[in-house]
Amino acid sequence: MKNKEFFIALELLEKEKGIPKEYMLEKIEAALLSALKKEYGSCSLMRIAMDPEKEDIKIYLQKEVVEEVTNPQCQISLEEAKAISRKYTLGKMVETEVKPRDFRRLSAGAAKSVIIQGIREGERKVMQDAYESKREEIITATVSKIDPISGNVVLQTDTSYAVLLKNEQIPGESFLVGDRIKVFVQEVNREARGPLVTLSRVHPGLVRRMFELEVPEIQDGIVLVKGVSREAGSRTKIAVFSRDEDVDAVGACIGNHGMRISGIVDELRGEKIDIVRYSESVEEYVAAALSPATVLSVTMTAERACRVQVAPDQLSLAIGKEGQNARLAARLTGIKIDIKAD
């Protein structure tokens, strides 16, 4: 069976959808085998020879040469085999070429279904691989559709369409079709079912990656991001450390006249961001993490617990609204914090 159009179609699939030709040839071989099984019985033996260079596909029905035939579907007697060719001996395989036009409509339909399923799986795998390379990174997407009932947003990315679920959106934010937004590729689903990718605007990784993109000193490895704690839509604390004494980590993240941090705050819909100076000294780190409150002293009471003393007028600031400031500081440092007014 010579079919130039067939192999051209495979090349187009590879160019336009990124599905490798070898992958589709495997699926087509499986489809043809499925059709043959339906046509000649599940016990039938067969071989498919594909030659992309010659643009040729040949299908052979196989029967083993035996003394006594017990299963005509896959066996042939030595006498019958010798009648075809005297070269056949016991244990050899007699091959008869099968023409696709001999397939019944039912068998051809089964083959077609397998090929269509193979294309779908191939498309999904290509998209999975593309998203996998962006995993735990930020991508920019365009709002394509907004579900007024669920609040979910359909985004058009460079790879495909994906859904930003309502619970992965910053509380209170709204979108318009055509908006360009940044999202964090949180997870890529390798299973056949379920969403292809989980996108997020509430994940702490979004803030981390934004600073890495905006601050050259972080890109160059001079300033390190040591931790992020976040309550999306409200407040984030990010701890930074400079490996160069001449570079101020906090100042580098803020930028001249606050230009670097203001762009991030705008993208996060006005979310407050505290830039915390990281220290190897746990006491200094905890005191900095409780910013903007001024801390008088930090005393370790256990390996991962401490008591913090603040002036009375700083108590509410240190704790924060509904305990948010203290909660984010504890999450950032990994230390249980007990705040007391001196």
Number of C-alpha atoms within 10 A of each C-alpha: 12 12 12 12 10 12 19 12 12 18 16 13 18 17 12 8 15 15 24 16 18 12 14 19 17 13 21 19 20 17 24 23 21 17 24 26 16 18 17 16 12 13 11 19 20 20 16 16 11 16 12 16 7 11 15 15 14 15 21 17 19 20 23 24 23 19 14 10 14 11 12 12 17 21 21 23 18 21 15 14 21 13 10 11 11 11 9 18 18 13 13 16 19 20 15 13 13 16 11 15 8 10 16 13 12 12 21 20 14 16 23 16 12 19 21 14 14 21 19 13 16 21 16 18 18 17 21 19 14 15 25 18 11 16 18 19 17 22 17 13 21 19 21 18 16 18 10 8 6 9 15 17 23 19 25 18 15 13 13 13 16 19 21 20 16 15 12 18 21 19 15 7 9 11 13 12 13 13 11 15 15 17 24 25 23 20 17 21 14 15 10 10 7 8 13 21 21 19 25 24 27 20 22 19 22 23 26 19 16 19 22 19 14 19 19 14 19 20 13 10 13 16 23 18 20 16 19 23 22 24 18 20 18 15 16 21 25 26 24 22 21 21 12 11 8 7 14 17 26 19 13 20 23 17 14 10 9 12 12 19 21 16 14 18 14 10 14 22 16 14 18 19 18 18 22 27 22 24 17 8 8 18 17 15 20 28 24 22 28 26 19 16 20 17 22 13 14 20 14 15 12 10 8 13 15 19 16 22 21 21 15 11 12 19 18 18 19 29 21 17 10 9 12 17 24 24 19 23 29 20 18 23 21 14 18 20 24 16 18 15 15 13
